[in-house]
Amino acid sequence: MQTKPFLLASLLLVSLALPLPSCGGSKAQREHTETTEEPRRAPQPFDADSAYSYVASQVAFGPRVPGSVAHTSCASWIEAKLKSWGYVVTLQTFKDKDYFGKEVQGRNIIATRHPEGTGERILLMAHWDTRPVADHDPDTSAQGKAILGADDGASGVGVLLEIARQESLTPRDKAIDFVFFDLEDGGHSQSDETWCLGSTYWATHPHTPSYKARYGILLDMVGAQGARFYWETLSKDVARPTLSTLWGVASQLGWGSYFVQADGGAMTDDHVPVVRHLGIPVVDIINFDPNRPTGFGAHWHRMGDNMNVILKETLQAVGETVRTALHEEL
């Protein structure tokens, strides 16, 4: 993924068409505007040790670059985990170009609970592939190597897998779809169309005809020490009620230092095609701090994106916030 401050211009018609309030505000909103701490609340269960183990298991396969043995093995592992918890799993294969322009087969993994339910659906998403080049590494000799992607890829998947495990143990009326996108991270900085290929394919070829969900939540880079989750621009514009609920719950749970109530930036990320093609309001929870040099963490698209950057507390903050909001607010 990358930051694209001009992204909303291309999506203005989409955001205006959605039945949610658009954002106004000013530059002053970029300042930290966290309010007085609200009373703490009891969280829904979330096991950070379990989520951490799921991150480590993915990293142990090596870089999950499309076309590699590690990629195929990790896909089978994710599928097996979801099936073991009773989910109906759909594998969606498609062909597209990788970072080097070579045709590869991508694989989206979709897990559904209560697939025949007629009630409203909730959509939870992350990407599971890793970047094939460490193009931001300060060591030029390493820039052509694939990254392990402990944070950029594995952390979002790890949190969603733990949420999926917990949800399988919890009676629930609403249907939940977990979608793990492939071919998200093989893009070029000068071409928006080279990013988010799996989510674009799914959004234009959903696994269920005329697919609808009340809202969606995307997790991307949600496991690193020092992570900060600001309000992503498109998320705030098209899904403000969901965004406000998530950040409010985080504050009540004591995770306000992670979920910063201030404007961040506009991301080219997997929520964009879902909003554009399906009209589903999606919140992107992503580690991006506008006060940093690149906005992203120091390990972003570098060889240092390994298990050393993963902090269980960060996984707990995100997983606990999402699960609590799902059950008590959203």
C-alpha positions, -999 to 999 in steps of 0.1 A, spaced: 0 0 0 10 36 -4 -2 70 7 -21 90 -19 -32 124 -6 -51 131 -39 -71 99 -37 -104 114 -27 -106 135 -59 -110 103 -79 -135 89 -55 -156 120 -49 -187 107 -67 -185 74 -49 -184 90 -15 -212 115 -23 -234 86 -35 -231 66 -2 -257 72 24 -233 84 51 -222 119 61 -191 133 44 -163 148 64 -156 185 67 -131 198 91 -98 218 87 -61 214 90 -64 219 127 -80 184 129 -45 170 121 -36 178 157 -43 153 184 -79 159 196 -84 130 220 -110 140 245 -110 134 283 -106 97 290 -139 79 292 -147 52 317 -131 19 310 -153 -10 298 -150 -48 298 -135 -61 265 -147 -90 245 -122 -119 246 -91 -117 224 -59 -137 229 -28 -118 218 -6 -149 224 -27 -168 199 -27 -140 174 11 -137 178 15 -174 170 -5 -170 138 18 -141 128 49 -162 135 35 -192 116 30 -172 85 65 -157 88 80 -192 92 69 -200 57 92 -172 44 81 -144 20 46 -152 7 53 -139 -28 28 -151 -54 42 -180 -74 65 -192 -46 63 -224 -25 59 -203 6 29 -186 -9 11 -219 -17 20 -235 16 7 -205 36 -26 -204 16 -32 -240 25 -24 -233 62 -49 -204 64 -76 -224 46 -70 -254 70 -72 -231 101 -105 -216 90 -121 -249 81 -110 -264 115 -132 -237 131 -162 -246 111 -161 -219 84 -173 -224 48 -141 -215 29 -141 -204 -8 -108 -201 -27 -110 -176 -55 -82 -178 -80 -73 -152 -106 -45 -142 -129 -27 -109 -129 8 -94 -131 33 -93 -103 58 -66 -94 81 -77 -123 53 -79 -149 51 -117 -149 17 -133 -150 10 -151 -117 -20 -168 -101 -35 -150 -71 -57 -166 -45 -82 -148 -24 -94 -168 7 -130 -162 18 -144 -177 50 -180 -173 59 -201 -180 90 -238 -185 86 -236 -184 47 -273 -190 43 -283 -163 67 -307 -137 54 -297 -110 80 -271 -83 76 -235 -92 69 -202 -78 83 -170 -78 62 -135 -82 78 -105 -80 55 -67 -82 54 -41 -90 27 -19 -121 31 8 -117 4 41 -100 10 61 -75 -10 86 -91 -34 111 -63 -30 125 -44 -1 127 -12 -21 128 11 9 157 -7 26 187 16 32 210 -13 22 209 -11 -16 221 -47 -19 189 -58 -1 164 -38 -21 158 -66 -46 149 -91 -20 115 -102 -8 104 -92 27 91 -114 54 62 -91 60 56 -98 97 37 -65 101 29 -58 64 6 -87 57 10 -113 86 -2 -90 114 -36 -83 99 -41 -119 90 -30 -130 125 -55 -107 142 -83 -118 119 -76 -154 124 -78 -150 162 -111 -130 158 -124 -159 135 -114 -185 162 -131 -165 189 -162 -159 168 -165 -196 161 -170 -201 198 -196 -173 202 -234 -175 193 -241 -148 168 -270 -139 145 -252 -118 120 -232 -133 92 -195 -126 91 -172 -128 60 -135 -129 64 -117 -121 32 -79 -125 29 -67 -107 -3 -38 -117 -24 -16 -96 -47 -20 -64 -26 16 -55 -22 33 -59 -56 26 -23 -68 48 5 -81 48 40 -66 39 57 -99 9 34 -108 -22 30 -86 -35 2 -108 -6 -21 -98 -17 -23 -62 -46 -41 -45 -51 -66 -74 -68 -93 -52 -93 -69 -37 -100 -53 -71 -107 -88 -85 -130 -97 -55 -148 -64 -56 -156 -69 -93 -162 -107 -90 -176 -112 -55 -179 -148 -43 -217 -142 -38 -236 -124 -66 -248 -89 -57 -228 -91 -25 -237 -66 2 -224 -59 37 -235 -32 62 -199 -22 67 -164 -35 65 -132 -32 85 -97 -36 69 -66 -44 90 -32 -35 75 1 -33 95 -15 -37 129 12 -55 149 42 -33 153 57 -17 183 49 21 182 20 16 159 -4 46 155 -38 44 139 -51 78 127 -83 84 108 -77 73 72 -93 99 48 -116 78 27 -127 58 58 -137 90 75 -155 102 44 -176 71 37 -178 52 70 -177 78 97 -202 61 120 -182 29 121 -149 48 124 -162 69 153 -174 37 171 -141 19 167 -120 48 179 -144 55 208 -144 18 219 -106 19 217 -105 49 240 -129 32 265 -107 1 266 -76 21 273 -61 19 238 -64 56 230 -27 60 226 -28 36 196 -61 49 181 -53 85 177 -84 107 172 -69 129 144 -67 129 106 -40 108 90 -38 104 52 -55 88 22 -43 53 15 -42 33 -17 -53 1 1 -77 -28 -2 -107 -8 10 -106 15 -21 -119 -11 -47 -144 -24 -22 -158 11 -17 -155 20 -54 -171 -12 -69 -194 -24 -42 -203 8 -23 -196 -8 11 -185 17 37 -151 4 49 -128 16 77 -90 10 71 -72 5 104 -36 11 93 -4 21 110 2 55 94 13 85 114 15 118 93 42 131 117 67 104 105 90 110 74 71 85 53 40 81 75 46 44 78 68 26 104 106 25 100 104 -12 89 80 -5 60 90 -23 28 124 -32 44 141 -64 54 135 -54 90 98 -62 87 103 -94 107 91 -108 141 113 -84 160 89 -55 152 58 -74 164 44 -64 198 17 -85 214 2 -54 230 -4 -39 196 -22 -70 184 -42 -69 216 -52 -33 212 -65 -39 176 -81 -73 182 -98 -63 214 -111 -31 199 -126 -47 168 -142 -77 187 -157 -54 214 -171 -30 188 -185 -59 168 -204 -73 197 -214 -42 217 -217 -13 193 -217 -21 156 
